[in-house]
């Protein structure tokens, strides 16, 4: 759900309280990929996330540190007797310094990992008073290349200077530079270089010129912050500071006016507690992670929506959000307490996916067969397993229509075809005939095949409906084509077409085209009114691509396209009265084509059994999008392609449908690094110390030296991309030199 908030100013100059009114509006269509212990993660509580300089993802859990390469997790845990292993398995925070060392804050003390040698070293430095870091480490952040700040659970905050190995401690107290509390939850460096310390008792800002802190908020009733326990700190692109609190909701801090604005507090309609993560998803929009779920909040319009949804199979597996992180490909990782880590790619903002959920207002069927747009820009959607749906494209809500024996309703849940005729909707069902819905009254009328009446439709299985430019309705079935006679409210069968009619259209010249499953294509010439049949000829490359034609579409440039079940697509050449075929031999990923639409640049988009392909008809350059990019499946459905009046594409498949604006799809320009993860000698019965030595040498010197009798070995490597991984192509060169003596 999504709401809009209403402001009311409170009595304090520095404090605003929000009274939230429950106004529901639309939300993003988030689709997460989840990784849990069943996928190799050591434990499902992901407290902290980091991507290192090489591209590996690191996840800190309550039971070990995990390195993820997109395929496998490598787990680091304490090993008794091994001084180079991590000393504690409860990992709270991660940080990588300028020397590429990874600092690991655990539930007890701090460790530094060399990611090349994979050896841990305990942080043993002390203050001039002999104090070392022994508490749980909650947050680590660099002020610059030389100074690193370390937040702890009971010892306040430390500042470590690498060049001098000096360690300085700052605590709560009455003397010297003091912070709000010794319990530090978060350290943050803003764009101006100021260090902010979020504590259990206020937000402390460090002034490096005076070596002092200014603390905002306290347990006092006059505190400008409803709850001073600061769990999260984040700066947005406008320079505003956002605070997540334990019990006081979300806080906006305007440092110019020193004003605090509280959102989602105890007195608001929506109360959000324990906000541990804040992330700017895009301009003016924040992702807010809490124990009460993940929210998307628009700071400008003051609208917000709940992102996680227990009834959604693609949502977060747990509502307790602990960490949010953006990687180099702009993919977003979200760590939860019970549900592991979740990933959404950049395309999740662009490629919407709609599918059945376990609550009202969602799509009622998975197999989507056709779309039909009304004058308001909303869609009627036919499904083969969930009846009829009306989709409000603004609110993103669905109204479903299902068969009901107790009242007037549609005839069947399996629907294949739709045509909107002013205030009437024609509905073609599978095996239950043709329904007509009066949109003003909501009443239905059903037309059935009657073997004793030639003025009925010729079969009860309706696969296609089409209304001509003159307003004539045509009905296609497995046994031919019929024309509706509105004056008599009956049908006339077209004797020339007796095959399986899958689709129809009228081209810009007034010719009427009928796509048949098994009999190719029929064209009724506008001038002569004669029917011409085009079929595939295996000896003629310019003939129709295949005889099983399932879709016909004329684009904005008046190019006529046919989709086939077995030979891709083909374009009709009006000048030469023949066809140009585009199939797998020309780069199409699959020869089963379900439908075609065109974009504003003249590109053709084709749905297949291996995703959606964008084709440049002039160059035949083909770009294919798959389930990895956010599609509902790699398999789509017959004739379930639609270009709306606003240019938005809709593609129906076997798991709901996708919607997107083609111009918004961006090419991933990130070139992922290729990294060798393991070297193994194959002439040994098992992994040996010698293998480990080779791995360390390979990572440090980039070369290894083998003996003459070590000719058999295995090398494992990965490309460190997490978006559409299977589409990355790698070319690897080996340089082998031999020495004698």
LOKENU-63636 format. One line per 2 residues: for each residue x, y, z of C-alpha. Coordinates in pm, whole numbers. Layout:
<pts>
X Y Z; ...
</pts>
This chain:
<pts>
0 0 0; 104 358 -55
-13 673 122; 16 1049 113
93 1234 434; -58 1559 555
157 1809 745; 62 1987 1064
311 2210 1237; 381 2149 1605
466 2409 1870; 847 2383 1864
1051 2589 1616; 1278 2296 1540
1019 2022 1535; 749 1926 1286
518 1630 1338; 339 1455 1057
-18 1338 1078; -50 1069 815
-370 1025 621; -435 691 456
-444 795 90; -357 497 -128
-163 549 -450; 60 341 -674
388 171 -587; 689 35 -769
678 -324 -883; 977 -463 -692
1090 -814 -778; 1361 -960 -555
1600 -1250 -597; 1661 -1416 -264
1967 -1595 -121; 1940 -1794 201
2112 -2080 383; 1959 -2318 130
2156 -2133 -139; 2485 -2151 51
2465 -1849 283; 2607 -1937 624
2316 -1785 818; 2004 -1586 731
2066 -1274 940; 2252 -1036 710
2362 -745 927; 2601 -576 684
2687 -575 312; 2998 -469 118
3130 -494 -236; 3510 -500 -239
3745 -340 -491; 3759 -660 -696
3382 -689 -724; 3302 -965 -472
3000 -916 -249; 3051 -968 125
2774 -1043 373; 2818 -1036 750
2590 -1273 942; 2554 -1398 1298
2734 -1714 1195; 3020 -1622 969
3146 -1388 699; 3036 -1473 343
3203 -1387 13; 2974 -1420 -288
3080 -1432 -654; 2735 -1470 -807
2753 -1849 -810; 2895 -1964 -480
2941 -1848 -124; 3278 -1883 45
3238 -1879 423; 3492 -1756 675
3453 -1871 1037; 3665 -1904 1346
3892 -2208 1334; 4030 -2315 1674
4406 -2335 1660; 4430 -2116 1348
4552 -1765 1447; 4482 -1638 1095
4109 -1715 1111; 3847 -1469 1224
3811 -1457 1602; 3432 -1427 1618
3156 -1548 1385; 2902 -1274 1464
2978 -1007 1201; 2813 -668 1258
2985 -432 1014; 3225 -431 717
3455 -168 568; 3733 -171 306
4019 76 339; 4245 238 79
4490 -53 109; 4207 -291 10
4204 -452 354; 3859 -546 482
3780 -441 836; 3542 -682 1006
3358 -565 1315; 3231 -859 1516
3034 -912 1834; 3363 -912 2016
3654 -707 1883; 3773 -598 1542
3961 -797 1274; 4130 -699 949
4119 -936 653; 4369 -948 371
4139 -1060 88; 4433 -1191 -115
4590 -1417 146; 4254 -1463 322
4427 -1418 658; 4268 -1227 947
4460 -1011 1190; 4322 -887 1518
4317 -508 1562; 4550 -474 1863
4622 -102 1878; 4567 83 2204
4501 439 2312; 4766 626 2511
4573 514 2820; 4608 149 2722
4247 104 2602; 4193 -137 2314
3879 -224 2116; 3721 -513 2307
3351 -438 2269; 3119 -538 1989
3200 -322 1684; 2887 -176 1527
3009 65 1256; 3330 158 1073
3376 458 844; 3676 647 701
3709 1021 748; 3988 1029 491
4263 798 366; 4441 816 700
4168 829 966; 3920 550 1037
3638 580 1291; 3522 272 1484
3187 260 1666; 3131 14 1949
2851 -120 2165; 2991 -13 2503
3316 179 2448; 3193 477 2252
3380 563 1935; 3748 533 1840
3946 724 1578; 4247 541 1435
4522 722 1240; 4696 475 1011
5012 678 947; 5096 705 1318
4904 404 1456; 4742 644 1702
4412 537 1856; 4188 795 2027
3872 710 2222; 3566 936 2259
3301 849 2516; 3006 992 2701
3116 1202 2998; 3171 1540 3153
3529 1600 3046; 3688 1644 2707
3517 1582 2374; 3208 1377 2457
2941 1200 2254; 2577 1132 2337
2622 774 2456; 2881 497 2472
2644 283 2268; 2720 381 1907
2495 241 1636; 2611 423 1326
2898 636 1195; 2849 842 880
3066 1083 679; 2871 1344 486
2978 1503 158; 3135 1797 342
3360 1562 539; 3182 1593 874
3170 1276 1084; 2831 1199 1241
2792 955 1529; 2450 800 1589
2423 690 1951; 2161 562 2192
2123 915 2321; 2145 1155 2030
2328 1246 1713; 2684 1376 1762
2868 1582 1498; 3246 1603 1516
3423 1935 1464; 3777 1845 1361
3896 2206 1394; 3812 2221 1764
3819 1846 1835; 3472 1869 1988
3127 1723 1934; 2787 1886 1909
2508 1649 2009; 2149 1686 1886
1870 1517 2079; 1849 1368 2423
1609 1194 2658; 1482 1534 2766
1117 1612 2687; 1224 1922 2491
1446 1718 2260; 1392 1810 1891
1407 1440 1806; 1116 1224 1919
1351 936 2001; 1726 1012 2028
1837 653 1966; 1986 683 1616
2019 352 1427; 2079 484 1073
2220 797 907; 2211 888 538
2259 1199 327; 2048 1249 15
2152 1416 -310; 2012 1750 -186
2240 1744 117; 1966 1670 369
2048 1430 651; 1806 1147 730
1800 959 1058; 1647 624 1144
1548 588 1507; 1457 307 1744
1109 432 1838; 1071 776 1680
1031 687 1314; 1219 868 1038
1378 1209 1093; 1482 1472 837
1754 1712 952; 1794 2042 770
2141 2154 873; 2090 2502 732
1796 2582 960; 1874 2322 1229
1517 2194 1192; 1416 1836 1250
1106 1687 1086; 968 1362 1225
782 1107 1011; 608 780 1104
612 845 1479; 392 706 1754
111 953 1687; 105 896 1310
-131 656 1138; 164 450 1018
419 394 1294; 755 258 1182
1001 140 1446; 1364 31 1450
1473 198 1124; 1816 50 1061
1873 136 694; 1804 443 477
1897 457 109; 1822 707 -168
1662 487 -432; 1641 771 -680
1594 1149 -671; 1347 1242 -392
1276 877 -304; 1415 691 -5
1409 323 79; 1353 294 453
1432 -42 614; 1290 -127 955
1155 -406 1173; 813 -307 1038
905 -365 676; 1063 -189 381
907 141 272; 954 369 -26
911 732 78; 890 1034 -152
1028 1329 44; 879 1581 -200
522 1456 -239; 521 1292 107
374 975 -39; 497 637 75
437 270 4; 507 -57 179
742 -255 -46; 749 -595 122
437 -807 84; 386 -1147 252
140 -1245 -22; 392 -1179 -298
623 -1471 -389; 883 -1229 -527
888 -997 -227; 1122 -991 72
1118 -1315 268; 1130 -1122 594
1006 -778 699; 1297 -708 936
1540 -506 722; 1894 -455 857
2103 -335 563; 2071 -179 216
2362 -153 -30; 2408 -48 -396
2673 -228 -604; 2870 -97 -903
2605 -209 -1151; 2350 -12 -946
2188 -331 -828; 2049 -310 -475
2110 -566 -200; 1887 -583 107
1982 -781 416; 1712 -908 650
1708 -1074 991; 1540 -1404 904
1517 -1402 524; 1879 -1378 407
1985 -1126 143; 1777 -1001 -149
1883 -851 -482; 1703 -626 -733
1863 -521 -1060; 1838 -177 -1218
1579 -313 -1463; 1337 -374 -1177
1250 -3 -1192; 1182 -30 -1565
1042 -377 -1635; 723 -416 -1433
601 -767 -1355; 240 -838 -1260
129 -1179 -1137; -123 -1335 -895
-74 -1255 -527; -250 -1380 -219
-478 -1080 -178; -733 -869 -362
-654 -620 -635; -395 -843 -803
-400 -1030 -1131; -628 -1334 -1104
-450 -1562 -1352; -94 -1653 -1449
-142 -1735 -1820; -211 -1400 -1990
-353 -1424 -2340; -456 -1076 -2460
-474 -704 -2379; -738 -450 -2480
-714 -77 -2401; -1007 148 -2316
-1030 527 -2380; -907 601 -2026
-580 417 -2093; -672 124 -1869
-654 -238 -1985; -886 -533 -2011
-673 -845 -1975; -770 -1199 -2073
-618 -1496 -1893; -642 -1867 -1959
-664 -1964 -1592; -813 -1669 -1408
-1089 -1518 -1617; -1109 -1150 -1710
-921 -864 -1543; -956 -487 -1558
-624 -316 -1486; -613 45 -1369
-277 155 -1510; -257 449 -1267
-336 280 -937; -194 -57 -1054
-501 -233 -914; -692 -517 -1076
-1062 -600 -1079; -1130 -962 -1169
-1433 -1122 -1335; -1478 -1495 -1287
-1755 -1742 -1370; -2027 -1753 -1108
-2313 -2002 -1128; -2531 -1794 -898
-2535 -1474 -1103; -2486 -1332 -1450
-2112 -1353 -1528; -1857 -1451 -1789
-1898 -1807 -1916; -1553 -1950 -1847
-1220 -1880 -1679; -1023 -1956 -1998
-1031 -1649 -2225; -839 -1609 -2550
-967 -1295 -2721; -1105 -947 -2649
-1251 -659 -2853; -1380 -333 -2709
-1679 -191 -2900; -1770 141 -2735
-1946 45 -2413; -1947 -326 -2493
-1669 -581 -2450; -1660 -893 -2668
-1498 -1187 -2486; -1384 -1502 -2665
-1372 -1805 -2435; -1220 -2148 -2478
-1508 -2397 -2522; -1785 -2175 -2380
-1855 -1957 -2681; -1859 -1579 -2716
-1958 -1344 -2431; -2074 -984 -2467
-2039 -765 -2160; -2236 -443 -2126
-1992 -213 -1948; -2269 17 -1831
-2480 -249 -1661; -2224 -523 -1603
-2459 -774 -1767; -2338 -1056 -1991
-2484 -1224 -2296; -2350 -1550 -2438
-2341 -1672 -2801; -2295 -2045 -2866
-2232 -2270 -3163; -2540 -2458 -3285
-2485 -2736 -3534; -2838 -2690 -3662
-2805 -2316 -3720; -2557 -2184 -3975
-2604 -1830 -3844; -2421 -1912 -3523
-2047 -1907 -3465; -1881 -2216 -3611
-1728 -2338 -3282; -1735 -2255 -2912
-1358 -2222 -2889; -1286 -1858 -2974
-919 -1790 -3045; -937 -1449 -3209
-1160 -1145 -3239; -1113 -843 -3464
-1312 -530 -3537; -1250 -381 -3880
-1214 -10 -3954; -1575 -18 -4070
-1680 -159 -3732; -1744 -518 -3843
-1669 -785 -3584; -1493 -1103 -3701
-1471 -1419 -3491; -1197 -1678 -3544
-1219 -2038 -3421; -1038 -2367 -3496
-1297 -2426 -3769; -1301 -2099 -3952
-1412 -1737 -3958; -1748 -1572 -3889
-1882 -1219 -3925; -2124 -1067 -3675
-2446 -912 -3809; -2558 -650 -3553
-2894 -585 -3716; -2992 -951 -3680
-2775 -1031 -3380; -2639 -1340 -3555
-2336 -1451 -3753; -2240 -1526 -4112
-1970 -1784 -4172; -1697 -1700 -4424
-1681 -2005 -4655; -1330 -1932 -4788
-1176 -1970 -4438; -1233 -2306 -4274
-904 -2359 -4092; -774 -2269 -3746
-792 -1888 -3728; -539 -1751 -3479
-530 -1381 -3564; -654 -1112 -3803
-581 -754 -3907; -666 -499 -4171
-367 -326 -4329; -326 36 -4437
-446 -48 -4789; -767 -205 -4667
-658 -566 -4730; -784 -814 -4471
-529 -1068 -4344; -612 -1390 -4159
-339 -1590 -3983; -411 -1962 -3966
-248 -2235 -3763; -142 -2489 -4024
-273 -2325 -4340; -49 -2021 -4355
-200 -1678 -4426; -505 -1566 -4622
-543 -1218 -4769; -869 -1072 -4895
-783 -810 -5154; -968 -485 -5095
-1028 -416 -5463; -1112 -762 -5596
-1246 -909 -5271; -1070 -1231 -5370
-888 -1446 -5116; -518 -1531 -5168
-345 -1802 -4964; 26 -1771 -4878
207 -2081 -4757; 557 -2184 -4666
759 -2347 -4943; 1073 -2520 -4819
1236 -2458 -5160; 1158 -2085 -5163
1339 -1864 -4909; 1107 -1574 -4993
791 -1767 -4909; 597 -1739 -4583
824 -1833 -4292; 603 -2119 -4168
248 -2249 -4205; 168 -2225 -3832
108 -1850 -3807; -9 -1728 -3466
5 -1348 -3489; -19 -1073 -3752
79 -712 -3680; 119 -399 -3888
357 -144 -3740; 355 236 -3764
570 223 -4078; 308 -1 -4245
534 -304 -4231; 333 -623 -4195
478 -889 -3961; 379 -1251 -3903
478 -1464 -3603; 509 -1838 -3643
532 -2142 -3423; 850 -2291 -3564
1031 -2046 -3796; 1051 -1712 -3620
891 -1408 -3782; 862 -1274 -4136
784 -942 -4299; 561 -910 -4603
712 -717 -4895; 432 -526 -5067
643 -444 -5372; 749 -801 -5451
462 -991 -5289; 698 -1212 -5090
843 -1242 -4740; 1166 -1178 -4546
1223 -1428 -4264; 1407 -1360 -3937
1473 -1679 -3742; 1742 -1846 -3533
1979 -1856 -3827; 1976 -1474 -3823
2015 -1435 -3447; 1665 -1476 -3309
1704 -1677 -2984; 1413 -1910 -3060
1197 -2003 -3358; 869 -1997 -3165
748 -1638 -3193; 436 -1530 -3004
385 -1170 -3113; 536 -847 -3243
521 -476 -3151; 729 -181 -3274
886 111 -3088; 921 477 -3189
1261 411 -3346; 1127 149 -3586
1268 -147 -3394; 1063 -466 -3375
1013 -643 -3041; 932 -1015 -3052
825 -1243 -2766; 956 -1600 -2788
1032 -1907 -2578; 1368 -1752 -2489
1274 -1403 -2390; 1194 -1083 -2578
1414 -972 -2866; 1456 -621 -3004
1534 -631 -3377; 1661 -350 -3595
1496 -446 -3927; 1754 -253 -4130
2066 -412 -3979; 1909 -724 -3820
2098 -637 -3501; 1924 -831 -3223
1926 -766 -2848; 1749 -1020 -2626
1609 -971 -2275; 1542 -1272 -2053
1411 -1365 -1711; 1743 -1246 -1566
1648 -895 -1678; 1318 -913 -1490
1085 -1083 -1739; 804 -1301 -1602
961 -1606 -1770; 1158 -1679 -2083
837 -1825 -2229; 554 -1595 -2337
206 -1659 -2476; 34 -1646 -2815
-81 -1303 -2937; -21 -1161 -2591
168 -851 -2708; 35 -498 -2696
156 -142 -2753; -55 103 -2554
-151 451 -2672; 123 603 -2454
390 381 -2610; 416 138 -2320
468 -229 -2409; 276 -519 -2254
390 -880 -2295; 184 -1164 -2149
327 -1501 -2059; 288 -1806 -1844
363 -1626 -1517; 174 -1300 -1552
281 -1012 -1773; 553 -751 -1811
510 -382 -1887; 778 -129 -1978
865 169 -2193; 1121 45 -2448
1320 370 -2446; 1387 334 -2074
1574 5 -2105; 1941 81 -2062
2244 -112 -2174; 2457 -237 -1888
2791 -75 -1969; 2963 -224 -1667
3252 -450 -1769; 3280 -707 -1490
3623 -821 -1379; 3717 -1186 -1426
3871 -1342 -1119; 4035 -1681 -1068
3885 -1831 -756; 4069 -2163 -732
4363 -2353 -874; 4376 -2730 -820
4626 -2995 -923; 4449 -3300 -1064
4728 -3550 -1006; 4666 -3543 -632
4390 -3735 -451; 4260 -3429 -269
4319 -3060 -216; 4662 -3007 -65
4868 -2737 100; 5048 -2711 -231
4718 -2604 -395; 4673 -2333 -133
5025 -2211 -194; 4960 -2188 -566
4637 -1992 -505; 4816 -1738 -285
5098 -1702 -539; 4854 -1661 -826
4667 -1380 -645; 4979 -1191 -542
5222 -1230 -833; 4966 -1319 -1106
5175 -1618 -1209; 5256 -1966 -1085
5541 -2207 -1149; 5466 -2576 -1205
5691 -2879 -1222; 5723 -3082 -1540
5505 -3360 -1395; 5221 -3125 -1296
5052 -3099 -1632; 4697 -3173 -1514
4517 -2898 -1325; 4180 -2727 -1291
4120 -2352 -1280; 3793 -2206 -1151
3702 -1848 -1236; 3406 -1611 -1227
3294 -1287 -1384; 3184 -1058 -1105
2858 -932 -1246; 2527 -990 -1070
2288 -860 -1337; 2195 -1107 -1613
2509 -1308 -1543; 2462 -1562 -1820
2487 -1290 -2085; 2846 -1202 -2001
3100 -1335 -2247; 3463 -1392 -2148
3777 -1438 -2352; 4069 -1574 -2153
4430 -1590 -2263; 4693 -1807 -2100
5058 -1719 -2127; 5268 -2031 -2078
5644 -2021 -2077; 5883 -2309 -2018
6222 -2318 -1856; 6490 -2583 -1861
6749 -2681 -1611
</pts>
